[in-house]
Amino acid sequence: MPIARRLRPWLLLCALCSVLAQAAPALTPALTPALTPALQAELDRAVHTYEAGRVAPARAAFESLARRGVPAAAYNLAVMHLRGELPQPDLAQARRLLERAAAGGFVTAQFTLALALENGDLGPRDLATAHRWYALAAAGGSVDAQVAMGTAHYLGRGAVKDPARAVHWFREAAKGGDVGAMYLLASMYEQGDGVERDLRLARYWYAAAARSGDEAAPDKLRQLDALLAGVPG
């Protein structure tokens, strides 16, 4: 399968809607700056309040925490705006809250903001700014952001076209368990695209993709095994 067909179609996704549908304010992702025990306990109580369906007191608690610089609280408020769970949902305010949470080091907010800027969900599309947030989220450990960085460098969209950088980020995402990145990395090793051609490493990553459920990877494994059988030592 040509590698271009394997690249994640970020531009075609309602990505922000997808992220928000899966990550309600009640979720406090692990990739976030550490809080003091007291602030963490207060955030946990706010989350439990939200989970109990008590939106108004949850909002008040998140607003109090956000004023004291808790990035997760600002992110949760942004999500509540975007999901229409507040009396006067405000897209501009949601963007400001996402930017505050992202600037505070909240990796999930960095990725969500990047995705929204790429898709134009918060106003005009801004690929350059989206790429900067993707880069921070990827460096912070977001596997989805690492895939986005690999895609951006492979296509030259929002970033300099650089297959070697694409290989780097697909490798990071593959090590983080992303099946699509495993297949893409294997394909790049197989073709010598952005990296020295190495059929054994290609096989390694196709095998990893196959074990993780990729449907096309087993066929690639059989093809490579037949090819490697004829390669000396």
C-alpha positions in Angstrom: 0.0 0.0 0.0 1.5 3.4 -1.0 2.6 5.4 2.1 0.5 8.4 1.2 -2.7 6.4 1.5 -1.6 5.4 5.0 -1.1 9.0 6.3 -3.8 10.0 8.8 -6.2 12.4 7.0 -6.1 15.1 9.7 -7.7 17.7 7.4 -10.8 15.6 6.8 -11.6 14.9 10.4 -13.9 16.9 12.6 -11.0 16.5 14.9 -12.0 18.8 17.7 -15.5 17.2 17.9 -13.9 13.7 18.0 -11.5 14.7 20.7 -14.2 16.3 22.8 -16.6 13.4 22.4 -13.9 11.1 23.9 -12.5 13.4 26.5 -15.2 15.1 28.7 -14.1 17.5 31.3 -14.4 14.7 33.8 -11.2 13.2 32.4 -7.9 14.5 33.7 -5.2 13.1 31.4 -1.9 12.0 32.8 0.1 14.3 30.5 -0.3 17.4 32.7 1.9 19.4 35.1 2.0 18.0 38.6 -0.2 19.8 41.2 0.2 20.1 44.9 -1.7 17.5 46.8 -4.3 20.1 47.9 -4.9 21.4 44.4 -5.1 17.9 43.0 -7.7 17.0 45.7 -9.7 20.1 44.8 -9.5 19.3 41.1 -10.6 15.7 41.8 -13.6 17.0 43.7 -14.5 19.3 40.8 -14.3 16.3 38.5 -16.5 14.2 40.7 -19.0 17.1 40.9 -19.1 17.2 37.1 -19.5 13.5 36.8 -22.5 13.7 39.1 -24.2 16.0 36.7 -23.8 19.1 38.8 -22.6 21.4 36.1 -23.0 24.7 37.8 -20.9 23.9 40.9 -18.4 22.1 38.7 -18.0 25.2 36.6 -17.5 27.4 39.7 -14.9 25.0 41.0 -13.0 24.8 37.7 -13.1 28.6 37.4 -11.7 29.0 40.8 -8.9 26.5 40.0 -8.2 28.2 36.6 -7.8 31.6 38.3 -5.1 29.9 40.4 -3.3 28.7 37.4 -4.4 25.0 37.1 -4.1 24.2 33.4 -6.4 21.2 33.6 -9.2 23.4 35.0 -8.9 25.8 32.1 -9.0 22.9 29.7 -12.1 21.5 31.3 -13.8 24.9 31.1 -12.9 25.1 27.5 -14.4 21.7 26.8 -17.6 22.7 28.7 -17.9 25.8 26.4 -17.3 23.7 23.3 -19.8 21.1 24.3 -22.5 23.7 25.0 -22.8 22.7 28.6 -22.7 26.3 29.9 -25.5 28.8 29.8 -23.7 31.0 27.3 -21.1 28.9 25.5 -18.5 31.1 23.9 -16.1 29.9 21.1 -13.7 32.8 21.6 -13.5 32.1 25.4 -13.0 28.4 24.7 -10.0 29.3 22.5 -8.6 31.6 25.2 -9.0 28.8 27.8 -7.4 26.2 25.6 -4.5 28.6 24.9 -4.0 29.2 28.6 -4.1 25.5 29.4 -1.7 24.7 26.5 0.7 27.5 27.6 0.6 26.0 31.1 2.0 22.7 29.8 -1.1 20.7 29.6 -0.3 18.3 26.8 -3.8 17.3 26.0 -4.7 21.0 25.6 -1.7 21.5 23.3 -2.8 18.7 21.0 -6.5 19.7 21.1 -5.6 23.3 20.3 -3.3 22.3 17.4 -6.0 20.1 16.0 -8.6 22.8 16.2 -6.3 25.4 14.6 -5.5 22.9 11.8 -9.1 22.2 11.1 -10.4 25.8 11.5 -12.7 24.8 14.4 -11.8 27.9 16.4 -11.6 30.4 13.6 -9.4 30.7 10.5 -7.1 27.7 9.9 -3.5 28.4 11.0 -1.2 25.5 10.1 2.0 27.3 11.3 0.6 27.9 14.8 -0.9 24.4 14.8 2.5 22.9 14.1 4.1 24.8 17.0 1.5 23.3 19.4 1.8 19.9 17.8 5.6 20.1 18.4 5.2 20.9 22.1 2.6 18.1 22.6 4.7 15.6 20.7 7.8 16.5 22.8 5.5 16.2 25.9 4.6 12.6 25.0 1.4 12.8 23.0 1.4 9.9 20.6 -1.3 11.5 18.5 0.8 14.7 18.2 3.8 12.6 17.2 1.8 11.1 14.4 0.7 14.6 13.4 4.3 15.8 13.4 5.3 12.8 11.2 2.5 13.5 8.8 3.3 17.3 8.6 7.0 16.6 7.8 6.2 13.9 5.3 3.7 16.1 3.4 5.3 19.4 4.1 2.1 20.8 5.5 2.5 23.3 8.2 6.2 22.3 8.5 9.2 21.9 6.2 9.0 18.7 4.1 11.6 16.5 5.7 11.3 12.7 5.4 14.0 12.1 8.0 12.0 14.1 10.6 8.9 12.2 9.6 10.8 9.0 10.3 11.8 10.3 13.7 8.2 11.2 14.8 6.6 8.1 13.3 9.2 6.1 15.3 8.3 7.9 18.5 4.6 7.2 17.9 5.3 3.6 17.0 7.2 3.1 20.2 4.2 4.7 22.0 1.9 2.0 20.5 0.3 3.7 17.5 -0.4 0.9 14.9 -0.6 3.2 11.9 2.8 4.7 12.8 4.3 1.2 13.0 3.1 0.5 9.5 4.3 3.8 8.1 7.7 3.4 9.7 8.0 -0.1 8.3 7.1 1.2 4.9 9.7 4.0 5.1 12.4 1.5 6.1 11.3 -0.8 3.3 11.5 2.0 0.7 14.5 3.8 2.1 12.4 7.0 2.4 14.0 9.4 4.9 16.2 6.7 6.3 18.7 4.1 5.0 16.8 1.1 3.5 16.7 -1.7 6.0 14.5 -4.6 5.3 15.1 -6.2 8.7 13.9 -3.1 10.5 11.0 -2.9 8.1 10.1 -6.5 9.0 10.4 -5.7 12.7 7.9 -2.8 12.5 5.5 -4.7 10.1 5.5 -7.5 12.6 4.7 -5.1 15.4 1.9 -3.7 13.4 0.6 -7.2 12.6 0.6 -8.1 16.3 -1.3 -4.9 17.0 -4.0 -5.8 14.6 -3.1 -4.1 11.3 -4.8 -6.0 8.5 -2.3 -5.3 5.8 0.9 -5.9 7.8 0.7 -9.8 7.6 0.9 -9.7 3.8 3.9 -7.4 4.0 5.6 -9.7 6.4 5.2 -12.7 4.0 6.6 -10.6 1.1 9.6 -9.5 3.2 10.2 -13.0 4.5 10.3 -14.3 1.0 12.7 -11.5 0.0 14.9 -11.8 3.0 15.2 -15.6 2.5 17.3 -14.8 -0.6 19.5 -12.2 1.1 22.8 -13.5 2.4 23.5 -13.4 6.2 
